[in-house]
Amino acid sequence: MKIVDMRVRCVAIPMTCQLRHNTGVHPGYLLRTVLELITDEGLVGLGEVGGGDQRGALMKLKPRIVGLDPFHLETIKLKVLRSIYYLSNSRLYGAIEMACLDIMGKALNRPMSDLLGGSVRDRIPMIAYLFWRYDRPGGGDDACAEDLADWCEELHGTLGVNAMKLKAGVMEPAEEARVLELCRERLGDNFGLRIDPNGVWSVQTATRIGRRLEALDLEYFEDPSWGLEGNAAVRKAVRIPIATNMYPNKFDDLAPAIHRGSVDIVLTDLHYWEGPKGVKDLVAVCNTFGLGVAMHSGAEFGIELAAMLHTASTIPQMSCAGDAHYHYLKDDIIKGGLMKYENGAIKVPTGAGLGVELDEEKMKRYEKYYEEKGDYYARFHQDQKRPDWYPIVGGL
């Protein structure tokens, strides 16, 4: 079997609101680049990647993979990721590996999880991912901790989720701490709590807020401050497990992070960690050094969510509920529409490969929507309601 062609398309799907974070605003829609690898046997593998319009970057890699066997992932990785440093991009490779595994599963008539060691669970618990919102359903913006606690209670009731994570670094740190305090008070001691300022807080602020939150028994404190040294300093000062999807988020930084004592829990991501098989390599290292693992969300659509679910289902040590922006989407590009939350979890697809198919009508609709709205990653560090604002790392 050989790869004979690659097709790439960029799509955008509207959300229920705008999501604020410490480096800007997702302006009412999310966008992804969808990859299709076509083989000489007629099988088509699906992949997906974020970070704006990646069509040009992926097409630069096309000559390096056309003619290769999709089962030969080590060769593909060498040609895509290891030997061309000026084009080397683990995000792009992750999408290609995803598509190759989809092809393999279809060729063997087995789910992708079987190619990664087999599922140990058939559904993955998910969290209530909380963002400070602009233009909420029904109108208005989130303005205080009570708004976020209300939103958490609503998601607990409608989706059945039993854990949350607050995307922090937007409001005053003390007000964001109060969100978690209200959620603990309202939802009880067994409801999982997490907070993620994405490294924007100073070590001093992260330490002060972390000590305040110690009594809440958080599952983890994600990227409390900037860099390996920042996380290590907070970890020494605060009795909450430190998690990361930033430092480290690649194999080059994993050994320094372990030596410095920067992290307790590493969040797996199919793009940062070089595809589903790379995530399995990461988990092996984490097991060796006694580190925990959890699942990171990169604002994915159904193709990548399927790959995430398959991968997570094969990791016995992944006991934390997974992150997902998914409940903010109004639709999906896969047949059947949005995957369903059932009692706070999403089922692992059971079909061959990824177990999902593109809905071509929706692909056309959301390609057109993307062309209308554009690639907001060029204006990511903006907040239209605060035109003079820009992010300052360590400014809080």
Secondary structure, DSSP 8 states (H G I E B T S, - for coil): --EEEEEEEEEEEEBSSEEEETTEEE-SEEEEEEEEEEETTS-EEEEEE-SS--HHHHHHHHHHHTTS-TT-HHHHHIIIIIS-TTT--HHHHHHHHHHHHHHHHHHHT-BHHHHTT--S-SEEEB-EEE--EES-TTS----SHHHHHHHHHHHHHHH---BEEEE-SSS-HHHHHHHHHHHHHHH-TTSB-EEE-TT-S-HHHHHHHHHHHGGG--SEEES-SSHHHHHHHHHHH-SS-EEESSSS-SHHHHHHHHHHT--SEEEE-TTTTTHHHHHHHHHHHHHHTT-EEEE---S--HHHHHHHHHHHHT-TT--S-B---GGGBS--SBTTSS---BTTEEE---SSBTS--B-HHHHHHHHHHHHHH--GGGG-S--TTSTT----TT--
